[in-house]
Amino acid sequence: MKETVTIVYCPKCGWMLRAAYFAQELLSTFVDDIYGVTLVPSERAGDFCVSVGNKLLFDRKVEGRFPEIKELKQLVRDIVNPTKHLGHSEKQRDQKNLG
């Protein structure tokens, strides 16, 4: 069964467009691997969290920053389709692991 990616964002902080951009990128990259992406406006200020099913992948408050899109795609890929190659994003990750 395909998983749903959930992005919880703070609308008061103006992060809806960032959440929508991330959703667009994930839907384009994982068209055959995920059920969909759900955007959830948070009632708590400063929230920006990404999860797949019940697994939290990224929390802005914990990390102290937003994820890079390449990083987010790798996190999602590792859950929904670990064998999927991510093109140029993947090559950069492989180079990091070699050095």
N, CA and C of each residue as an Amber inpcrd file, in Angstrom:
protein
   297
   0.8320000  -1.1810000   0.0000000   0.0000000   0.0000000   0.0000000
   0.8840000   1.2550000   0.0000000   0.5530000   2.2050000  -0.8240000
   1.3340000   3.4350000  -0.9170000   1.0780000   4.3260000   0.2990000
   2.1240000   5.0000000   0.7260000   2.0570000   5.8870000   1.8900000
   1.6530000   7.3060000   1.4700000   1.1460000   8.0560000   2.4220000
   0.8470000   9.4690000   2.2330000   1.8920000  10.2870000   2.9670000
   2.4170000  11.2890000   2.2850000   3.3400000  12.2400000   2.9050000
   2.4880000  13.3680000   3.4870000   2.7780000  13.7470000   4.7090000
   2.0530000  14.8400000   5.3540000   3.0350000  15.9620000   5.6790000
   2.6670000  17.1680000   5.2820000   3.4620000  18.3490000   5.6060000
   2.6010000  19.2570000   6.4770000   3.0330000  19.4170000   7.7150000
   2.3610000  20.3110000   8.6640000   3.1480000  21.6130000   8.6650000
   2.4550000  22.7240000   8.4180000   3.1360000  24.0180000   8.2950000
   2.3870000  25.0890000   9.0870000   3.0950000  26.1410000   9.4230000
   2.5050000  27.2650000  10.1560000   1.9970000  28.3080000   9.1600000
   0.6740000  28.4700000   9.0480000   0.1560000  29.4740000   8.1180000
   0.4320000  30.9010000   8.5820000   0.5310000  31.0940000   9.8900000
   0.8010000  32.4340000  10.4170000   2.2130000  32.9020000  10.0880000
   3.1040000  31.9330000   9.8620000   4.4880000  32.2520000   9.5010000
   4.6520000  32.4550000   7.9960000   3.5960000  32.1830000   7.2360000
   3.6470000  32.3490000   5.7940000   4.3390000  31.2050000   5.0760000
   4.2520000  30.0040000   5.6150000   4.9890000  28.8690000   5.0610000
   4.1480000  27.9660000   4.1630000   2.9370000  28.4080000   3.8020000
   2.0920000  27.5910000   2.9370000   2.7270000  27.3940000   1.5580000
   3.3040000  28.4290000   0.9860000   3.9070000  28.2950000  -0.3400000
   5.1010000  27.3470000  -0.3240000   5.8900000  27.3890000   0.7380000
   7.0140000  26.4550000   0.8670000   6.4880000  25.0210000   0.9520000
   5.4420000  24.8200000   1.7410000   4.8460000  23.4900000   1.8680000
   4.2940000  23.0190000   0.5240000   3.6450000  23.9070000  -0.2130000
   3.0910000  23.5570000  -1.5200000   4.2020000  23.2250000  -2.5210000
   5.2940000  23.9690000  -2.4750000   6.4380000  23.6850000  -3.3470000
   7.0080000  22.3050000  -3.0440000   7.2060000  22.0010000  -1.7620000
   7.7050000  20.6830000  -1.3760000   6.7390000  19.5880000  -1.8470000
   5.4420000  19.8230000  -1.6870000   4.4390000  18.8440000  -2.1250000
   4.5510000  18.6040000  -3.6300000   4.6710000  19.6600000  -4.3960000
   4.8010000  19.5510000  -5.8490000   6.0260000  18.7310000  -6.2280000
   7.1510000  19.0070000  -5.6040000   8.3860000  18.2840000  -5.8910000
   8.2640000  16.8000000  -5.5310000   7.6610000  16.5080000  -4.3950000
   7.5090000  15.1180000  -3.9750000   6.5330000  14.3660000  -4.8800000
   5.4490000  15.0140000  -5.2630000   4.4880000  14.3750000  -6.1620000
   5.0920000  14.1040000  -7.5310000   5.9270000  15.0020000  -8.0080000
   6.5820000  14.8130000  -9.3070000   7.6210000  13.6990000  -9.2540000
   8.3820000  13.6540000  -8.1880000   9.4610000  12.6740000  -8.0550000
   8.9390000  11.2790000  -7.7400000   7.9200000  11.1860000  -6.9140000
   7.4380000   9.8900000  -6.4240000   6.0410000   9.5590000  -6.9530000
   5.7980000   9.8890000  -8.2130000   4.4830000   9.7120000  -8.8250000
   3.9650000   8.2780000  -8.7010000   4.8400000   7.2990000  -8.7720000
   4.4240000   5.8960000  -8.6740000   4.6280000   5.2960000  -7.2880000
   5.1630000   6.0880000  -6.3580000   5.5740000   5.5360000  -5.0640000
   4.7550000   5.9980000  -3.8670000   4.0550000   7.1150000  -3.9960000
   3.2670000   7.6260000  -2.8710000   1.8040000   7.7850000  -3.2820000
   0.9470000   7.7060000  -2.2910000  -0.4870000   7.8860000  -2.5210000
  -0.8080000   9.3510000  -2.7810000  -0.1380000  10.2280000  -2.0320000
  -0.3750000  11.6560000  -2.1770000   0.3710000  12.4280000  -1.1110000
   0.1790000  13.7430000  -1.1390000   0.7640000  14.6300000  -0.1380000
  -0.3720000  15.4520000   0.4650000  -0.4240000  15.4710000   1.7660000
  -1.4450000  16.2330000   2.4750000  -0.7850000  17.4320000   3.1450000
  -1.3350000  18.6110000   2.9170000  -0.8630000  19.8280000   3.5810000
  -1.7990000  20.1280000   4.7410000  -1.2180000  20.3040000   5.9220000
  -2.0140000  20.5180000   7.1330000  -1.5690000  21.8090000   7.8110000
  -2.4420000  22.8350000   7.8360000  -2.0820000  24.0470000   8.5620000
  -2.0820000  23.7770000  10.0650000  -0.9960000  24.1610000  10.7150000
  -0.8500000  23.9150000  12.1400000  -1.4840000  25.0340000  12.9560000
  -1.9200000  24.6900000  14.1400000  -2.4260000  25.6990000  15.0680000
  -1.3140000  26.2280000  15.9620000  -0.1480000  25.5470000  15.9280000
   0.9940000  25.9830000  16.7360000   1.9500000  26.8030000  15.8820000
   2.3910000  27.9000000  16.3980000   3.3050000  28.7750000  15.6630000
   4.6470000  28.0940000  15.4310000   5.1890000  28.2680000  14.2410000
   6.5270000  27.7910000  13.9300000   6.6460000  26.3540000  13.4890000
   5.5310000  25.6360000  13.3780000   5.5840000  24.2390000  12.9670000
   5.9160000  24.1020000  11.4840000   6.7790000  23.1820000  11.1700000
   7.0160000  22.7270000   9.8020000   7.6020000  21.3290000   9.9150000
   6.7290000  20.3400000   9.7660000   7.1150000  18.9400000   9.9330000
   6.6970000  18.1470000   8.7120000   7.5330000  17.1740000   8.3580000
   7.2330000  16.2880000   7.2370000   7.2690000  14.8590000   7.7480000
   6.2270000  14.1000000   7.4220000   6.1760000  12.7070000   7.8350000
   5.6490000  11.8470000   6.6970000   5.9750000  10.5700000   6.7710000
   5.4360000   9.5680000   5.8620000   4.7260000   8.5560000   6.7400000
   3.4280000   8.4240000   6.5350000   2.6500000   7.5800000   7.4390000
   2.7820000   8.1240000   8.8470000   3.1880000   7.2890000   9.7710000
   3.3710000   7.7160000  11.1720000   4.8220000   8.0480000  11.5030000
   5.7090000   8.0260000  10.5000000   7.1390000   8.2500000  10.7470000
   7.5100000   9.7050000  10.4540000   7.9480000  10.4120000  11.4780000
   8.3970000  11.7900000  11.3250000   9.7680000  11.8020000  10.6500000
   9.8690000  12.5100000   9.5280000  11.1270000  12.5860000   8.7890000
  11.9000000  13.8570000   9.0880000  11.1830000  14.9550000   9.2790000
  11.8640000  16.2280000   9.4820000  10.9890000  17.1540000  10.3220000
  11.6110000  17.7920000  11.3040000  10.9280000  18.7570000  12.1640000
  11.8010000  20.0100000  12.2270000  11.3010000  21.1080000  11.7050000
  12.0620000  22.3440000  11.6510000  12.4970000  22.8120000  13.0340000
  11.6530000  22.6310000  14.0190000  11.9980000  23.0800000  15.3730000
  13.1590000  22.2710000  15.9520000  13.2110000  20.9940000  15.6570000
  14.2950000  20.1330000  16.1420000  15.5890000  20.4360000  15.3990000
  15.4950000  20.5460000  14.0720000  16.6810000  20.7530000  13.2380000
  17.1700000  22.2000000  13.2310000  16.2770000  23.1390000  13.5430000
  16.6540000  24.5510000  13.5370000  16.7660000  25.1510000  12.1450000
  16.1600000  24.4860000  11.1750000  16.2240000  24.9340000   9.7770000
  15.1650000  24.1920000   8.9730000  14.9830000  24.6320000   7.7260000
  14.1290000  23.9070000   6.7980000  14.9740000  22.8670000   6.0610000
  14.3460000  21.8000000   5.5730000  15.1160000  20.8290000   4.7860000
  15.4020000  21.3780000   3.3940000  16.5170000  20.9690000   2.8180000
  16.7610000  21.2030000   1.4000000  15.8920000  20.2000000   0.6450000
  15.4390000  20.5550000  -0.5470000  14.5530000  19.6560000  -1.2830000
  15.2520000  18.3360000  -1.6090000  16.5350000  18.3810000  -1.9250000
  17.2710000  17.1420000  -2.2090000  17.2960000  16.2400000  -0.9790000
  17.5130000  16.8480000   0.1690000  17.5400000  16.1010000   1.4330000
  16.1750000  15.4760000   1.7140000  15.1220000  16.2560000   1.5010000
  13.7760000  15.7650000   1.7630000  13.4260000  14.6020000   0.8330000
  13.8070000  14.7270000  -0.4390000  13.5450000  13.6390000  -1.3820000
  14.2680000  12.3630000  -0.9630000  15.4840000  12.4870000  -0.4740000
  16.2250000  11.3080000  -0.0240000  15.5670000  10.6710000   1.1950000
  15.0910000  11.4960000   2.1190000  14.4140000  10.9750000   3.3100000
  13.1380000  10.2230000   2.9370000  12.3600000  10.8220000   2.0180000
  11.1180000  10.1810000   1.5810000  11.4360000   8.9070000   0.8080000
  12.4040000   8.9880000  -0.0900000  12.7970000   7.8210000  -0.8930000
  13.1880000   6.6420000  -0.0060000  13.9390000   6.9050000   1.0450000
  14.4060000   5.8420000   1.9340000  13.2450000   5.0670000   2.5700000
  12.0810000   5.6940000   2.6500000  10.9010000   5.0460000   3.2140000
  10.0450000   4.3920000   2.1240000   9.7470000   5.1330000   1.0640000
   8.7550000   4.6640000   0.0890000   9.3150000   3.7860000  -1.0230000
  10.5960000   3.9580000  -1.3650000  11.2010000   3.1620000  -2.4340000
  12.7210000   3.2540000  -2.3320000  13.3230000   2.5090000  -1.4090000
  14.7630000   2.6180000  -1.1520000  15.6530000   2.3510000  -2.3640000
  15.1560000   1.6570000  -3.3670000  15.9830000   1.3560000  -4.5380000
  15.8830000   2.4250000  -5.6230000  15.0230000   3.4160000  -5.4430000
  14.8280000   4.4620000  -6.4520000  16.0680000   5.3460000  -6.5390000
  16.5240000   5.5780000  -7.7710000  17.6550000   6.4700000  -8.0120000
  17.1210000   7.8870000  -8.2240000  17.7330000   8.8610000  -7.5870000
  17.2430000  10.2350000  -7.6400000  18.0400000  11.1430000  -8.5820000
  18.7460000  10.5660000  -9.5250000  19.4600000  11.3760000 -10.5100000
  20.6100000  12.1410000  -9.8860000  20.7430000  13.4240000 -10.2470000
  21.8810000  14.2140000  -9.7770000  21.9030000  14.3790000  -8.2600000
  20.7580000  14.3430000  -7.6170000  20.7170000  14.4090000  -6.1480000
  21.4240000  13.2070000  -5.5420000  21.2360000  12.0760000  -6.1860000
  21.8270000  10.8290000  -5.7080000  23.3410000  10.8640000  -5.8380000
  23.8470000  11.3840000  -6.9450000  25.2900000  11.4340000  -7.1630000
  25.9790000  12.2500000  -6.0870000  25.3780000  13.3700000  -5.6920000
  25.9770000  14.1860000  -4.6360000  26.0120000  13.4230000  -3.3250000
  24.9790000  12.6560000  -3.0380000  24.9490000  11.8740000  -1.8040000
  26.0280000  10.7970000  -1.8460000  26.1710000  10.1270000  -3.0060000
  27.1880000   9.0870000  -3.1290000  28.5740000   9.6600000  -2.9390000
  28.8320000  10.8590000  -3.4820000  30.1510000  11.4870000  -3.3330000
  30.4410000  11.8170000  -1.8780000  29.4220000  12.2610000  -1.1410000
  29.6090000  12.5390000   0.2840000  30.0010000  11.2750000   1.0280000
  29.3510000  10.1620000   0.6750000  29.6280000   8.9000000   1.3580000
  31.0270000   8.3750000   1.0390000  31.5700000   8.7280000  -0.1250000
  32.9050000   8.2600000  -0.5040000  34.0100000   9.0310000   0.2030000
  33.7450000  10.3040000   0.5080000  34.7960000  11.1590000   1.0700000
  34.7230000  11.2120000   2.4950000
